[in-house]
Amino acid sequence: MFTGLVECTGVVSEAVGDSPRRLTIESSIDASEVEIGASIAIDGCCLTVVARGDRDLSFEAATETLARTSIGELQQGDVVNLEQSLRMDTRLGGHLVMGHVDGVGEVVAAEQRGSALFETIQTPPELSRYVAARGSITVSGVSLTVTDVAARRFSIGLIPHTLSETAPRAWQVGARVNLEVDVIARYLERLIQAGVQPDAASITGALK
């Protein structure tokens, strides 16, 4: 589990193979302290560490990951957002992020308003119903608040700190970004489908 607060960015030093596709990423994360088998979110996609070097970590992405995310599009030299898995003694500063990407969206517009950059992202049709104004969403591994929703599109606002600390390619018009909707929205939908009237008790029970 993750928070959507990007720990650092990394650079893809190697991207080889089709399925699985092997990615090697260099970053400021101390590779010697990362165990083989540990989980790290790469642009919001939870992948397992399969090897480590002095300054890099390697991962493998298989069929389902490649079909549902933009991970298969990464090439040598690309900059990615990284976050190590959540520790139980860590403050939850973003929101609960599973690292299970729901689909790929596209940045279709960007507008500078003062110091903030407001972007519009188009979602796959099946994800639109989970996106709500002032709700949470994860975009390329970044926990963000939805500012507006219209049909198959939603808007987000990026402050200078977010722009400076995350992968810049994720915020360019035309970029394909990994989306993870708020897990609470999915549980609410499941409860309603099961004929349960959602209340505080049922929501808490579903999250256990």
Secondary structure as UniProt FT lines:
FT   STRAND          8..16
FT   STRAND          21..27
FT   HELIX           31..33
FT   TURN            36..37
FT   STRAND          39..42
FT   TURN            43..44
FT   STRAND          45..52
FT   STRAND          56..61
FT   HELIX           63..68
FT   HELIX           71..73
FT   TURN            76..77
FT   STRAND          79..84
FT   TURN            88..89
FT   STRAND          103..113
FT   TURN            114..115
FT   STRAND          116..122
FT   HELIX           125..130
FT   TURN            133..134
FT   STRAND          136..139
FT   TURN            140..141
FT   STRAND          142..150
FT   TURN            151..152
FT   STRAND          153..158
FT   HELIX           160..165
FT   HELIX           168..171
FT   TURN            173..174
FT   STRAND          176..181
FT   HELIX           183..193
FT   TURN            194..195
FT   HELIX           200..207
//
